[in-house]
Amino acid sequence: MGLSSHQLKKLEDAAVIIPVARLQVAAEVLGVSVGDFFPDETPEVAPQVDSSPMEHPQTRDLIEAYYAAPTSVRASFSALLTSLARR
């Protein structure tokens, strides 16, 4: 495929992105299709938003962490969340 051992190591470690043309060459050399390089997984679907987010365990954890923090931290955190919600 015309790769040095250093280039191959970077590809194995996902330090660089493999160009599509190289994928095609690799598939031909190995006698497989390009699709064989990718896992056969169903994409994760975003969870449905419930009508009551207060029932989520993450909500309870967030509230507990909020009230466990010092008052000055809570004020900053509240301002941050308000700012993010407006985006």
Buried (B, 14 or more C-beta within 10 A) or exposed (E): EEEEEEBEEBBEEEEEEEEEEBBEBBBEEEEEEEEEEEEEEEEEEEEEEEEEEEEEEEEEEEEEEEEEEEEEEBEEBEEEEEEEEEE
